[in-house]
Amino acid sequence: MRPASHWQWRLVAAIAAKEWRDRLRNRWVLAVAVVFGAFALLIAYFGGAQSGVLGLRSAAVTVASLTSLAIYLVPLIALLLGFDAVVGERERGVLDLLLSQPITRAELLLGKYLGLAAALAMATLVGFGAALVPLAPSMDLTALAIYLRFVGSALMLGLAFLSLAVLVSTVARDRTRATGAAIALWFGFVLVFDLSLLGVLVATAGSHASTWAPYVLLLNPADVFRAINVFGADALRSSFGLGTLTAQGWNAAATLYGVLLAWIVAPLGAALWRFR
C-alpha cells in the first residue's frame, strides 16, 4: 500500500463525493434530518409535560433529555448507514470493478467512509440545527454553548459508530452476517453494557465504585457521549446526585473528547488494515 503522502487524494474525494451524492439522491439525509429535528423540538417543548410544564426549560435539562434520545437513535442510524459499505458492494459485484481501477483498497475504503461521514454530518447538523432556530430566542450564550456542545458530541458519537459499522462491513462475509453484527453492536453498546455495569454495581453494593466505574464507562462510546453532556454540566451533575460516581478529573473535557475521538479513529484504522 502506498504511504499516505502518496495517496491519490482526488480519487478518495471522488469516491467520497459519489457516496455523498447517493445518500442525497435517495433522500436518506433529508429523512434523518427530519427525524433529528422533530425529536429535538418535541423533547424541548414537551419534555416537561409530565410535570405540567411546557416549553423550553433550562438548556442543561433539555440537553440531558436529548442525550438520552440520541444515545438510542444516533448509533442505530450510523450502523444502518455503514454496515454494508463494503460487503454490500461485494455481493453486488461492484467491489471487483472498483478495485480493477487504479485505486488502492485504502483509498477506496477511506473515500467511502468520508462520503458516509459527510452524509451523517449533514443530517445531524441540519436536523439539530433546524431545531435550534425556534429555541434560540429563549437561550442565552451559556445555553447556546451547551446545545452546540451536544450537537458536536452527537456528531462524534455517530462517526464512532460509523467507524464500527465500516469495520463490521470489512470483516463480515455477507450482508446477513453484517446485519446481525450491526444489531449486536447496537444492543451491546446501547443496552447490554449499561445493564451489565448496573448489575455489577448492585451485586457489589457500589463498593469503591467511584474508583473504577467511571473508567469502565470509557469503554463505551455511548457512555462517553453521555458523560460529555451530563457529567460535564455542573448543574446536572449536582441535581442528579452524580458527583459521587465521578473520579477526580475524570470528566475533563479534553479526556472525554479524546476518548471519543479514539473511538472514531481506532475502528476505522482496524477496518483499513483488515480491508488491505
Short mmCIF file of the C-alpha atoms (twelve columns), coordinates in Angstrom:
data_MODEL
# 
_entry.id   MODEL 
# 
loop_
_atom_site.group_PDB 
_atom_site.id 
_atom_site.type_symbol 
_atom_site.label_atom_id 
_atom_site.label_alt_id 
_atom_site.label_comp_id 
_atom_site.label_asym_id 
_atom_site.label_seq_id 
_atom_site.Cartn_x 
_atom_site.Cartn_y 
_atom_site.Cartn_z 
_atom_site.pdbx_PDB_model_num 
ATOM 1   C CA . MET A 1   0.000   0.000   0.000   1 
ATOM 2   C CA . ARG A 2   1.280   3.469   -0.870  1 
ATOM 3   C CA . PRO A 3   2.201   5.746   2.050   1 
ATOM 4   C CA . ALA A 4   -0.459  8.298   2.964   1 
ATOM 5   C CA . SER A 5   1.653   11.059  1.410   1 
ATOM 6   C CA . HIS A 6   1.486   9.203   -1.931  1 
ATOM 7   C CA . TRP A 7   -2.245  8.561   -1.889  1 
ATOM 8   C CA . GLN A 8   -4.244  9.966   -4.763  1 
ATOM 9   C CA . TRP A 9   -6.494  12.191  -2.708  1 
ATOM 10  C CA . ARG A 10  -8.505  13.202  -5.770  1 
ATOM 11  C CA . LEU A 11  -9.613  9.564   -6.071  1 
ATOM 12  C CA . VAL A 12  -10.528 9.496   -2.374  1 
ATOM 13  C CA . ALA A 13  -12.507 12.694  -2.871  1 
ATOM 14  C CA . ALA A 14  -14.239 11.266  -5.957  1 
ATOM 15  C CA . ILE A 15  -15.354 8.127   -4.065  1 
ATOM 16  C CA . ALA A 16  -16.490 10.262  -1.118  1 
ATOM 17  C CA . ALA A 17  -18.478 12.586  -3.402  1 
ATOM 18  C CA . LYS A 18  -20.196 9.603   -5.037  1 
ATOM 19  C CA . GLU A 19  -21.222 8.148   -1.665  1 
ATOM 20  C CA . TRP A 20  -22.492 11.539  -0.524  1 
ATOM 21  C CA . ARG A 21  -24.494 12.108  -3.718  1 
ATOM 22  C CA . ASP A 22  -26.024 8.641   -3.453  1 
ATOM 23  C CA . ARG A 23  -27.328 9.435   0.036   1 
ATOM 24  C CA . LEU A 24  -28.717 12.755  -1.158  1 
ATOM 25  C CA . ARG A 25  -30.351 11.119  -4.181  1 
ATOM 26  C CA . ASN A 26  -32.223 8.520   -2.146  1 
ATOM 27  C CA . ARG A 27  -33.323 11.232  0.348   1 
ATOM 28  C CA . TRP A 28  -31.557 9.479   3.225   1 
ATOM 29  C CA . VAL A 29  -30.062 12.726  4.506   1 
ATOM 30  C CA . LEU A 30  -33.418 14.510  4.395   1 
ATOM 31  C CA . ALA A 31  -35.213 11.710  6.229   1 
ATOM 32  C CA . VAL A 32  -32.661 11.536  9.043   1 
ATOM 33  C CA . ALA A 33  -32.502 15.340  9.360   1 
ATOM 34  C CA . VAL A 34  -36.299 15.489  9.721   1 
ATOM 35  C CA . VAL A 35  -36.215 12.745  12.379  1 
ATOM 36  C CA . PHE A 36  -33.495 14.522  14.378  1 
ATOM 37  C CA . GLY A 37  -35.179 17.921  14.114  1 
ATOM 38  C CA . ALA A 38  -38.649 16.629  15.006  1 
ATOM 39  C CA . PHE A 39  -37.470 14.709  18.067  1 
ATOM 40  C CA . ALA A 40  -35.344 17.642  19.247  1 
ATOM 41  C CA . LEU A 41  -38.300 20.016  19.076  1 
ATOM 42  C CA . LEU A 42  -40.711 17.568  20.694  1 
ATOM 43  C CA . ILE A 43  -38.387 16.880  23.598  1 
ATOM 44  C CA . ALA A 44  -37.509 20.550  24.035  1 
ATOM 45  C CA . TYR A 45  -41.138 21.664  24.232  1 
ATOM 46  C CA . PHE A 46  -42.934 18.652  25.685  1 
ATOM 47  C CA . GLY A 47  -40.222 17.006  27.768  1 
ATOM 48  C CA . GLY A 48  -41.640 18.544  30.929  1 
ATOM 49  C CA . ALA A 49  -45.294 17.772  30.196  1 
ATOM 50  C CA . GLN A 50  -45.419 15.104  32.915  1 
ATOM 51  C CA . SER A 51  -44.642 17.783  35.490  1 
ATOM 52  C CA . GLY A 52  -47.190 20.175  33.976  1 
ATOM 53  C CA . VAL A 53  -44.581 22.365  32.263  1 
ATOM 54  C CA . LEU A 54  -44.499 23.045  28.529  1 
ATOM 55  C CA . GLY A 55  -41.925 24.938  26.525  1 
ATOM 56  C CA . LEU A 56  -38.161 25.192  26.741  1 
ATOM 57  C CA . ARG A 57  -36.804 24.579  30.216  1 
ATOM 58  C CA . SER A 58  -33.154 25.170  31.112  1 
ATOM 59  C CA . ALA A 59  -30.782 24.257  28.308  1 
ATOM 60  C CA . ALA A 60  -28.925 21.766  30.514  1 
ATOM 61  C CA . VAL A 61  -32.098 19.802  31.314  1 
ATOM 62  C CA . THR A 62  -33.237 19.905  27.681  1 
ATOM 63  C CA . VAL A 63  -29.853 18.621  26.506  1 
ATOM 64  C CA . ALA A 64  -29.981 15.863  29.139  1 
ATOM 65  C CA . SER A 65  -33.296 14.680  27.673  1 
ATOM 66  C CA . LEU A 66  -31.959 14.932  24.124  1 
ATOM 67  C CA . THR A 67  -28.867 12.990  25.179  1 
ATOM 68  C CA . SER A 68  -30.990 10.047  26.293  1 
ATOM 69  C CA . LEU A 69  -32.711 10.045  22.893  1 
ATOM 70  C CA . ALA A 70  -29.517 10.476  20.876  1 
ATOM 71  C CA . ILE A 71  -27.849 7.523   22.609  1 
ATOM 72  C CA . TYR A 72  -30.509 5.248   21.122  1 
ATOM 73  C CA . LEU A 73  -31.047 6.941   17.770  1 
ATOM 74  C CA . VAL A 74  -27.664 8.180   16.538  1 
ATOM 75  C CA . PRO A 75  -25.754 4.852   16.866  1 
ATOM 76  C CA . LEU A 76  -28.609 2.986   15.168  1 
ATOM 77  C CA . ILE A 77  -28.651 5.339   12.192  1 
ATOM 78  C CA . ALA A 78  -24.852 5.285   11.864  1 
ATOM 79  C CA . LEU A 79  -24.766 1.474   11.937  1 
ATOM 80  C CA . LEU A 80  -27.559 1.246   9.341   1 
ATOM 81  C CA . LEU A 81  -25.665 3.698   7.148   1 
ATOM 82  C CA . GLY A 82  -22.341 1.894   7.106   1 
ATOM 83  C CA . PHE A 83  -22.849 -1.808  7.793   1 
ATOM 84  C CA . ASP A 84  -22.954 -2.765  4.084   1 
ATOM 85  C CA . ALA A 85  -20.444 -0.214  2.803   1 
ATOM 86  C CA . VAL A 86  -18.050 -2.959  1.699   1 
ATOM 87  C CA . VAL A 87  -19.882 -6.261  1.967   1 
ATOM 88  C CA . GLY A 88  -22.853 -4.860  0.068   1 
ATOM 89  C CA . GLU A 89  -20.631 -3.766  -2.832  1 
ATOM 90  C CA . ARG A 90  -19.005 -7.194  -2.811  1 
ATOM 91  C CA . GLU A 91  -22.338 -9.012  -3.078  1 
ATOM 92  C CA . ARG A 92  -23.496 -6.735  -5.884  1 
ATOM 93  C CA . GLY A 93  -20.287 -7.375  -7.810  1 
ATOM 94  C CA . VAL A 94  -19.330 -3.704  -7.750  1 
ATOM 95  C CA . LEU A 95  -16.303 -4.105  -5.490  1 
ATOM 96  C CA . ASP A 96  -14.265 -6.110  -8.011  1 
ATOM 97  C CA . LEU A 97  -14.992 -3.479  -10.659 1 
ATOM 98  C CA . LEU A 98  -13.852 -0.671  -8.372  1 
ATOM 99  C CA . LEU A 99  -10.681 -2.500  -7.358  1 
ATOM 100 C CA . SER A 100 -9.818  -3.106  -11.018 1 
ATOM 101 C CA . GLN A 101 -9.316  0.658   -11.319 1 
ATOM 102 C CA . PRO A 102 -6.015  2.387   -10.414 1 
ATOM 103 C CA . ILE A 103 -7.026  2.902   -6.786  1 
ATOM 104 C CA . THR A 104 -5.793  1.188   -3.651  1 
ATOM 105 C CA . ARG A 105 -8.048  -0.555  -1.156  1 
ATOM 106 C CA . ALA A 106 -7.198  2.023   1.488   1 
ATOM 107 C CA . GLU A 107 -8.127  4.895   -0.813  1 
ATOM 108 C CA . LEU A 108 -11.408 3.199   -1.704  1 
ATOM 109 C CA . LEU A 109 -12.394 2.489   1.898   1 
ATOM 110 C CA . LEU A 110 -11.376 5.908   3.161   1 
ATOM 111 C CA . GLY A 111 -13.328 7.564   0.351   1 
ATOM 112 C CA . LYS A 112 -16.440 5.557   1.170   1 
ATOM 113 C CA . TYR A 113 -16.110 6.375   4.874   1 
ATOM 114 C CA . LEU A 114 -15.664 10.100  4.246   1 
ATOM 115 C CA . GLY A 115 -18.688 10.172  1.952   1 
ATOM 116 C CA . LEU A 116 -20.852 8.394   4.509   1 
ATOM 117 C CA . ALA A 117 -19.472 10.619  7.265   1 
ATOM 118 C CA . ALA A 118 -20.365 13.731  5.241   1 
ATOM 119 C CA . ALA A 119 -23.937 12.472  4.787   1 
ATOM 120 C CA . LEU A 120 -24.232 11.695  8.511   1 
ATOM 121 C CA . ALA A 121 -22.752 15.070  9.433   1 
ATOM 122 C CA . MET A 122 -25.158 16.937  7.179   1 
ATOM 123 C CA . ALA A 123 -28.168 15.070  8.581   1 
ATOM 124 C CA . THR A 124 -27.051 15.669  12.174  1 
ATOM 125 C CA . LEU A 125 -26.188 19.339  11.768  1 
ATOM 126 C CA . VAL A 126 -29.235 20.174  9.677   1 
ATOM 127 C CA . GLY A 127 -31.616 18.243  11.934  1 
ATOM 128 C CA . PHE A 128 -30.428 19.502  15.290  1 
ATOM 129 C CA . GLY A 129 -29.538 22.888  13.801  1 
ATOM 130 C CA . ALA A 130 -33.061 23.384  12.457  1 
ATOM 131 C CA . ALA A 131 -34.430 22.626  15.912  1 
ATOM 132 C CA . LEU A 132 -32.169 25.349  17.294  1 
ATOM 133 C CA . VAL A 133 -33.884 28.097  15.256  1 
ATOM 134 C CA . PRO A 134 -37.125 28.295  17.294  1 
ATOM 135 C CA . LEU A 135 -35.228 27.607  20.534  1 
ATOM 136 C CA . ALA A 136 -32.535 30.257  20.082  1 
ATOM 137 C CA . PRO A 137 -34.592 33.310  21.181  1 
ATOM 138 C CA . SER A 138 -35.044 31.811  24.645  1 
ATOM 139 C CA . MET A 139 -31.374 30.865  25.024  1 
ATOM 140 C CA . ASP A 140 -28.527 32.908  26.437  1 
ATOM 141 C CA . LEU A 141 -24.915 32.367  25.393  1 
ATOM 142 C CA . THR A 142 -24.342 29.720  28.060  1 
ATOM 143 C CA . ALA A 143 -27.399 27.759  26.983  1 
ATOM 144 C CA . LEU A 144 -26.381 28.059  23.333  1 
ATOM 145 C CA . ALA A 145 -22.913 26.724  24.144  1 
ATOM 146 C CA . ILE A 146 -24.452 23.731  25.965  1 
ATOM 147 C CA . TYR A 147 -26.669 22.970  22.972  1 
ATOM 148 C CA . LEU A 148 -23.822 23.308  20.457  1 
ATOM 149 C CA . ARG A 149 -21.692 21.003  22.605  1 
ATOM 150 C CA . PHE A 150 -24.497 18.460  22.427  1 
ATOM 151 C CA . VAL A 151 -24.715 18.699  18.624  1 
ATOM 152 C CA . GLY A 152 -20.954 18.377  18.180  1 
ATOM 153 C CA . SER A 153 -20.655 15.400  20.513  1 
ATOM 154 C CA . ALA A 154 -23.697 13.748  18.861  1 
ATOM 155 C CA . LEU A 155 -21.879 14.002  15.535  1 
ATOM 156 C CA . MET A 156 -18.760 12.449  17.057  1 
ATOM 157 C CA . LEU A 157 -20.881 9.643   18.518  1 
ATOM 158 C CA . GLY A 158 -22.325 8.971   15.062  1 
ATOM 159 C CA . LEU A 159 -18.863 8.916   13.482  1 
ATOM 160 C CA . ALA A 160 -17.649 6.461   16.131  1 
ATOM 161 C CA . PHE A 161 -20.451 4.024   15.334  1 
ATOM 162 C CA . LEU A 162 -19.966 4.618   11.615  1 
ATOM 163 C CA . SER A 163 -16.339 3.503   12.066  1 
ATOM 164 C CA . LEU A 164 -17.574 0.386   13.873  1 
ATOM 165 C CA . ALA A 165 -20.070 -0.251  11.063  1 
ATOM 166 C CA . VAL A 166 -17.379 0.029   8.387   1 
ATOM 167 C CA . LEU A 167 -15.177 -2.350  10.377  1 
ATOM 168 C CA . VAL A 168 -18.046 -4.849  10.524  1 
ATOM 169 C CA . SER A 169 -18.555 -4.441  6.782   1 
ATOM 170 C CA . THR A 170 -14.930 -5.308  6.033   1 
ATOM 171 C CA . VAL A 171 -14.972 -8.381  8.292   1 
ATOM 172 C CA . ALA A 172 -18.399 -9.860  7.503   1 
ATOM 173 C CA . ARG A 173 -18.663 -12.451 4.734   1 
ATOM 174 C CA . ASP A 174 -22.134 -11.378 3.591   1 
ATOM 175 C CA . ARG A 175 -24.837 -8.793  4.302   1 
ATOM 176 C CA . THR A 176 -26.759 -11.162 6.551   1 
ATOM 177 C CA . ARG A 177 -23.831 -11.555 8.913   1 
ATOM 178 C CA . ALA A 178 -23.085 -7.827  8.701   1 
ATOM 179 C CA . THR A 179 -26.681 -7.036  9.635   1 
ATOM 180 C CA . GLY A 180 -26.537 -9.373  12.617  1 
ATOM 181 C CA . ALA A 181 -23.232 -7.913  13.776  1 
ATOM 182 C CA . ALA A 182 -24.552 -4.349  13.481  1 
ATOM 183 C CA . ILE A 183 -27.630 -5.213  15.531  1 
ATOM 184 C CA . ALA A 184 -25.439 -6.954  18.114  1 
ATOM 185 C CA . LEU A 185 -23.215 -3.886  18.374  1 
ATOM 186 C CA . TRP A 186 -26.219 -1.642  18.928  1 
ATOM 187 C CA . PHE A 187 -27.679 -3.869  21.628  1 
ATOM 188 C CA . GLY A 188 -24.275 -4.407  23.213  1 
ATOM 189 C CA . PHE A 189 -23.220 -0.770  23.496  1 
ATOM 190 C CA . VAL A 190 -26.624 0.881   23.968  1 
ATOM 191 C CA . LEU A 191 -28.432 -1.625  26.197  1 
ATOM 192 C CA . VAL A 192 -26.382 -4.567  27.477  1 
ATOM 193 C CA . PHE A 193 -23.270 -2.658  28.557  1 
ATOM 194 C CA . ASP A 194 -25.032 -0.317  30.974  1 
ATOM 195 C CA . LEU A 195 -27.314 -3.053  32.312  1 
ATOM 196 C CA . SER A 196 -24.295 -5.251  32.981  1 
ATOM 197 C CA . LEU A 197 -22.467 -2.436  34.731  1 
ATOM 198 C CA . LEU A 198 -25.556 -1.684  36.806  1 
ATOM 199 C CA . GLY A 199 -25.780 -5.355  37.751  1 
ATOM 200 C CA . VAL A 200 -22.168 -5.365  38.923  1 
ATOM 201 C CA . LEU A 201 -22.734 -2.201  40.964  1 
ATOM 202 C CA . VAL A 202 -25.790 -3.707  42.630  1 
ATOM 203 C CA . ALA A 203 -24.020 -7.017  43.291  1 
ATOM 204 C CA . THR A 204 -21.047 -5.259  44.899  1 
ATOM 205 C CA . ALA A 205 -23.251 -2.709  46.707  1 
ATOM 206 C CA . GLY A 206 -21.316 0.027   44.910  1 
ATOM 207 C CA . SER A 207 -18.128 -0.829  46.772  1 
ATOM 208 C CA . HIS A 208 -15.349 1.556   45.636  1 
ATOM 209 C CA . ALA A 209 -17.452 2.352   42.566  1 
ATOM 210 C CA . SER A 210 -16.004 5.850   42.219  1 
ATOM 211 C CA . THR A 211 -12.509 4.392   41.727  1 
ATOM 212 C CA . TRP A 212 -13.301 2.103   38.789  1 
ATOM 213 C CA . ALA A 213 -16.823 2.648   37.392  1 
ATOM 214 C CA . PRO A 214 -16.078 5.981   35.672  1 
ATOM 215 C CA . TYR A 215 -13.192 4.432   33.755  1 
ATOM 216 C CA . VAL A 216 -15.263 1.426   32.702  1 
ATOM 217 C CA . LEU A 217 -17.690 3.879   31.097  1 
ATOM 218 C CA . LEU A 218 -14.898 4.980   28.756  1 
ATOM 219 C CA . LEU A 219 -15.087 1.540   27.118  1 
ATOM 220 C CA . ASN A 220 -18.433 2.514   25.618  1 
ATOM 221 C CA . PRO A 221 -18.666 5.461   23.166  1 
ATOM 222 C CA . ALA A 222 -22.333 5.961   24.064  1 
ATOM 223 C CA . ASP A 223 -21.391 6.431   27.723  1 
ATOM 224 C CA . VAL A 224 -18.584 8.821   26.786  1 
ATOM 225 C CA . PHE A 225 -21.152 10.864  24.868  1 
ATOM 226 C CA . ARG A 226 -23.451 10.816  27.902  1 
ATOM 227 C CA . ALA A 227 -20.587 11.895  30.140  1 
ATOM 228 C CA . ILE A 228 -19.787 14.878  27.911  1 
ATOM 229 C CA . ASN A 229 -23.360 16.161  28.061  1 
ATOM 230 C CA . VAL A 230 -24.433 15.154  31.582  1 
ATOM 231 C CA . PHE A 231 -21.349 14.754  33.753  1 
ATOM 232 C CA . GLY A 232 -19.833 17.766  32.008  1 
ATOM 233 C CA . ALA A 233 -22.578 20.083  33.261  1 
ATOM 234 C CA . ASP A 234 -22.106 21.042  36.920  1 
ATOM 235 C CA . ALA A 235 -25.796 21.831  37.423  1 
ATOM 236 C CA . LEU A 236 -26.932 18.462  36.149  1 
ATOM 237 C CA . ARG A 237 -24.262 16.527  37.998  1 
ATOM 238 C CA . SER A 238 -25.367 18.086  41.262  1 
ATOM 239 C CA . SER A 239 -29.119 17.871  40.696  1 
ATOM 240 C CA . PHE A 240 -28.987 14.173  39.761  1 
ATOM 241 C CA . GLY A 241 -26.529 13.268  42.519  1 
ATOM 242 C CA . LEU A 242 -23.892 12.091  40.079  1 
ATOM 243 C CA . GLY A 243 -20.971 13.686  41.822  1 
ATOM 244 C CA . THR A 244 -20.332 10.606  43.964  1 
ATOM 245 C CA . LEU A 245 -19.730 8.453   40.886  1 
ATOM 246 C CA . THR A 246 -17.048 10.603  39.320  1 
ATOM 247 C CA . ALA A 247 -13.351 10.278  39.955  1 
ATOM 248 C CA . GLN A 248 -11.212 13.376  40.264  1 
ATOM 249 C CA . GLY A 249 -10.529 14.842  36.808  1 
ATOM 250 C CA . TRP A 250 -12.365 12.017  35.050  1 
ATOM 251 C CA . ASN A 251 -14.889 14.306  33.372  1 
ATOM 252 C CA . ALA A 252 -12.298 16.729  31.979  1 
ATOM 253 C CA . ALA A 253 -13.433 17.816  28.521  1 
ATOM 254 C CA . ALA A 254 -10.066 17.020  26.918  1 
ATOM 255 C CA . THR A 255 -10.160 13.471  28.289  1 
ATOM 256 C CA . LEU A 256 -13.708 12.718  27.183  1 
ATOM 257 C CA . TYR A 257 -13.334 14.224  23.714  1 
ATOM 258 C CA . GLY A 258 -10.014 12.456  23.293  1 
ATOM 259 C CA . VAL A 259 -11.574 9.090   24.155  1 
ATOM 260 C CA . LEU A 260 -14.487 9.707   21.772  1 
ATOM 261 C CA . LEU A 261 -12.011 10.658  19.034  1 
ATOM 262 C CA . ALA A 262 -10.140 7.411   19.690  1 
ATOM 263 C CA . TRP A 263 -13.430 5.533   19.196  1 
ATOM 264 C CA . ILE A 264 -13.619 7.137   15.748  1 
ATOM 265 C CA . VAL A 265 -10.028 6.558   14.683  1 
ATOM 266 C CA . ALA A 266 -9.280  3.089   16.103  1 
ATOM 267 C CA . PRO A 267 -12.109 1.096   14.427  1 
ATOM 268 C CA . LEU A 268 -11.516 2.929   11.143  1 
ATOM 269 C CA . GLY A 269 -7.810  2.129   11.346  1 
ATOM 270 C CA . ALA A 270 -8.631  -1.525  12.026  1 
ATOM 271 C CA . ALA A 271 -11.007 -1.519  9.041   1 
ATOM 272 C CA . LEU A 272 -8.303  -0.081  6.777   1 
ATOM 273 C CA . TRP A 273 -5.835  -2.726  7.963   1 
ATOM 274 C CA . ARG A 274 -8.357  -5.555  7.515   1 
ATOM 275 C CA . PHE A 275 -9.539  -4.408  4.088   1 
ATOM 276 C CA . ARG A 276 -5.969  -4.011  2.836   1 
# 
